[in-house]
Amino acid sequence: MRNVIQLSASLLRQATYSTTRFGVYEELKEVFTTATTSPSFPTLIAMASTSGCLGGIAGNPADILNVRMQNDASLPAADRRNYRNAIDGLFRMVREEGFASLFRGVWPNSTRAVLMTASQLASYDIFKKELIQRSSMEDNLYTHFTASFMAGFVATTVCSPVDVVKTRVMSAKTSEGMVSLLTRITQNEGFGWMFRGWVPSFIRLGPHTIATFMFLEQHKNIYRKLKGLEG
């Protein structure tokens, strides 16, 4: 039952965060792509950063719920929030903590979303382009798999420090300044905290990145065929 409850928060997060960042990024690429030119790497990063920031803001409430629901099982019974589902969690957060609670940790979360989107989406497009131009690979599933695997590695590494900070901020019972938090965990744990949990993060994010881009590429191919836009 607890897994089903957590699933509702994960689905809400994907419906807000992922939909926003992918949708905005693809729209911006379409605007800046012409028949003769395509966006440069710096432009791709700028577009991905913009879409990531908007996605981070849109998905912040669901992200808080996701973190809290995952941490509930590790807390003493008296300290558990026991949200029935994501919608119940949203209403309770507003009622018990105020509307501003929906955006607790929004800046580290948005920073993480910027880094994730720039390192994941922009790096995928660059890896795909370079693989096609500099090798015998073509625009097919093998290239999509390779480029998305490499993008997942980059995204995991770039986002690891922010992931650690975001999780600690969102799961905290009290507010703590960002400088104070970073100073405290560095003093207690050294700089190794920045890559704490990298392996499980890659095990999660790597396959997720591969599945996301392979599905997205197939979706775009089907759309082009339906619209008669091949080539």
CORZIKA-V241261 format. One record per residue. NEAR is the number of other C-alpha atoms within 8 Angstrom. D_LAST is the distance of its C-alpha to the last C-alpha in Angstrom with 2 decimals. Layout:
# CORZIKA-V241261
NEAR;D_LAST  NEAR;D_LAST
This chain:
# CORZIKA-V241261
4;48.32  5;47.77  6;44.33  7;43.39  13;44.64  13;42.65  8;39.51  10;39.83  14;39.70  11;36.71  8;34.79  10;35.85  14;34.74  10;31.23  8;31.04  12;32.05  14;31.15  11;27.87  10;26.45  12;27.38  16;26.11  9;22.68  9;22.28  9;23.45  12;21.42  8;18.05  8;19.21  9;20.32  11;17.11  7;15.31  7;18.19  8;18.19  9;14.53  7;13.64  4;11.09  4;13.18  6;14.89  7;14.87  9;18.18  6;20.73  8;22.60  6;25.59  8;23.52  12;21.87  11;25.44  9;26.77  11;24.25  15;24.85  13;28.57  10;28.64  16;26.89  16;29.10  13;32.23  11;31.54  16;30.77  17;33.97  12;36.06  10;34.67  13;35.19  17;38.53  10;40.87  13;39.15  11;39.09  12;42.84  12;43.46  12;41.46  11;43.49  11;46.77  13;46.28  8;45.47  9;48.56  10;50.87  7;51.76  5;53.05  8;55.32  6;58.92  5;59.23  4;60.83  6;57.92  9;55.09  7;53.28  6;52.53  9;49.75  7;49.28  10;45.52  14;43.08  6;44.13  9;47.78  11;47.15  11;45.63  8;48.61  9;51.12  12;49.69  12;50.01  8;53.44  6;54.93  9;53.33  9;52.14  8;48.74  8;48.28  9;48.23  12;44.69  9;43.60  10;45.83  10;44.01  10;41.14  6;41.00  10;40.83  13;38.41  15;36.18  11;36.51  13;35.48  13;32.47  15;31.46  13;31.90  14;30.15  14;27.05  15;26.87  14;27.58  13;25.39  11;22.23  13;22.14  11;23.18  13;20.55  9;17.73  9;19.65  11;20.46  11;16.93  8;15.84  9;19.00  12;18.79  12;15.45  7;16.72  6;20.32  7;20.31  7;18.92  9;17.26  6;13.61  7;11.63  7;13.80  7;17.03  7;19.25  13;17.61  14;17.59  11;21.22  8;22.33  13;20.93  13;22.38  12;25.67  10;26.04  15;25.26  15;27.91  10;30.42  11;29.94  12;30.15  14;33.29  9;35.03  10;34.31  11;35.30  14;38.34  10;41.01  12;39.86  9;39.65  11;43.29  10;44.44  12;42.54  9;44.04  8;47.52  11;47.37  11;46.11  10;48.55  7;51.53  4;54.40  4;55.26  6;53.41  7;53.39  6;52.14  6;49.14  6;51.19  8;53.98  9;51.71  9;50.02  8;53.44  8;55.00  10;52.44  10;52.25  7;56.05  6;56.23  8;53.34  8;52.41  6;48.89  7;47.86  11;47.29  9;43.90  9;42.46  8;44.64  7;42.71  10;39.69  6;39.49  7;39.56  10;37.08  11;34.61  8;35.34  8;34.37  10;31.54  12;29.87  10;29.08  8;28.34  13;25.72  13;24.14  8;24.19  8;22.90  11;19.74  12;18.98  8;19.50  8;17.49  9;14.39  8;14.88  8;15.59  8;12.39  9;10.43  8;12.87  8;12.62  10;8.93  9;9.85  7;13.00  6;11.70  6;9.13  7;6.40  6;3.79  2;0.00
